[in-house]
Amino acid sequence: MKVGIPTEIKRDEYRVAVTPAGVRELAVHGHEIVIQAGAGEGSAIPDSEYTAQGARTVRDAASVFGEAELVLKVKEPQPEEVEHLRSGQTLFTYLHLAPAPELTAALCDSGATCVAYETVEDARGRLPLLAPMSEVAGKIATQAGAFMLERPLGGRGVLLGGVPGVAAANVLVIGGGVVGFNAASIAIGMEADVFVLDRSIDRLRELDVAFAGRASTVYSSTLAIEQMLPAADLVIGAVLVHGARAPYVIRREQLTLMKERAVLVDVSIDQGGCFETSRPTTHSDPTYVEEGITHYCVTNMPGAVPITSTFALTNATLPYVLELADRGVRGALARDPGLRSGVNVVAGAVTHPAVAEAVGRPFTPVEEALDASSEHVR
Ligand SMILES: NC(=O)c1ccc[n+]([C@@H]2O[C@H](COP(=O)([O-])OP(=O)(O)OC[C@H]3O[C@@H](n4cnc5c(N)ncnc54)[C@H](O)[C@@H]3O)[C@@H](O)[C@H]2O)c1
C-alpha cells in the first residue's frame, strides 16, 4: 500500500505521524512511504533519516495526499487538507469530531474512510492511542497551571508547593483518568494539596491506592465541586465520555465561587471543553480571562513537546498503522474489533454512535457503511 505523511499545519503543531523506525517497519512489510519534505523537522527528525529507511520525500502536501492510499497525520485535518481527501482513501489521525459538526460534514463529503486515534479501544475498553498524549497533556496541565498562577502572567501569585510557614496551593483535578492521574502526580510532586474527582468509584479506588494518601479522592458531583471551588487555586478539567462531547463540570455562574485570578486548565477542550466558559486557545496565546478567572484551553498541548510526543504517539500507533497498511480497513477490523470503534466516518456515513449523536447525523454501523461503499480500500 502507498502510505503518505504530510507536514502538520495546525498552528503550533510540531509533531509528525511517523518516525524513521516506523518507515523501516512499513518498508520491511513491503509498503511504499511518501513523506512531505520537512515533515519531521519540528520533532528534530531530518528528511535524510526517513530516506535512509526507505521513504521518498515529495515537496508538498498535495503530492502526499494525491499519491497515498493511507494518510497518516497527528491533528484533525485543516480545511485545505480536507480538500485533498477522496473516496477510497483512508485517513488515520486524531479527529475529535463530537464538537466539530462542520469538520464531520466535510469528511463525509470527501468520501474518505476516517479512523480516529482517540476512539480506538483495546480489549479492556481503554483508549490506547489517546493514552500516550493524555500522559503528556496531564503533565503539561500542572506545569502550565503552576506557571499561569504566577502574578506577572496574570495569576493569583501563589506558589504551588508553598514554603515552610505558608500553605501550599489547592489543586482540583476533575476527571481521574489518564490525564487526571498524570496531572495529579505532578501536582503531588510539586507538593500542592491535591484533590481528584471522578464519577467512577472503581477508578477512585485505583487512584487511592496509587496515591497512597498523597492526594484525596472525591466522588464528583455538582455539590462537591461547588463546595471545593472557593478553596481552589488551580482546577484541571480532564473528563471524558468516549467519543462524546465533554460534559460541563463547571458552569459560568459557578466561577463566582472561585478566588479572583485562580486558574482553570481545560484539557478536555479538544472534546468541546468541560467548563462552560472554555474556548479553544493556542500555545502562542494560551490564556484569556473570563469572570476574573484565567482560562488555559490549548487544544494540542502535547504539540509543545514534540520530541517527547512524536515518539510516544508513534510507539502506540505503529502496530495499528501496520495492520491497516497490511490488511486494509476491513482486514484490520476483522483481526482487531477494538479498531471498529476508531472508525468514525466511512464513505459519507458517520459510523461511531456517540459522534453521530453529538453532531446530529444518523449512525450507520461500520460494516454496513463498508458494504455500501463499492470503492472502498480492500
Ligand atoms: N488538550 C489536549 O491537548 C489534550 C491532550 C490529550 C488528551 N486530551 C483530552 O483530555 C480528556 C481526558 O482524557 P483521558 O485520556 O484522561 O480520558 P480517560 O477516559 O482516561 O479519563 C476520563 C475520566 O473522566 C471521568 N469522568 C467522566 N465524566 C465525568 C464527570 N462528569 N465528572 C468527573 N469525572 C468524569 C471518567 O470516569 C474517566 O475516569 C479527553 O477529552 C482527551 O481528548 C486533551
The ligand as an ORCA input file, in Angstrom:
! r2SCAN-3c Opt
* xyz 0 1
  N      -5.886     19.400     25.125
  C      -5.056     18.445     24.742
  O      -4.028     18.698     24.129
  C      -5.341     17.017     25.105
  C      -4.345     16.027     25.012
  C      -4.669     14.714     25.406
  C      -5.953     14.411     25.868
  N      -6.891     15.408     25.914
  C      -8.262     15.180     26.384
  O      -8.293     15.007     27.785
  C      -9.538     14.394     28.119
  C      -9.301     13.277     29.136
  O      -8.582     12.215     28.503
  P      -8.161     10.891     29.306
  O      -7.269     10.123     28.388
  O      -7.705     11.230     30.661
  O      -9.574     10.130     29.393
  P      -9.907      8.915     30.373
  O     -11.028      8.172     29.725
  O      -8.664      8.167     30.733
  O     -10.415      9.635     31.700
  C     -11.582     10.392     31.757
  C     -12.135     10.282     33.155
  O     -13.231     11.194     33.264
  C     -14.163     10.597     34.143
  N     -15.432     11.304     34.010
  C     -16.347     11.236     33.011
  N     -17.372     12.083     33.261
  C     -17.089     12.698     34.445
  C     -17.740     13.680     35.240
  N     -18.895     14.208     34.857
  N     -17.147     14.062     36.406
  C     -15.970     13.544     36.788
  N     -15.307     12.604     36.089
  C     -15.859     12.196     34.928
  C     -14.164      9.137     33.740
  O     -14.710      8.302     34.755
  C     -12.676      8.878     33.490
  O     -12.024      8.377     34.645
  C     -10.115     13.913     26.772
  O     -11.106     14.815     26.320
  C      -8.921     13.943     25.846
  O      -9.292     14.072     24.487
  C      -6.612     16.685     25.532
*
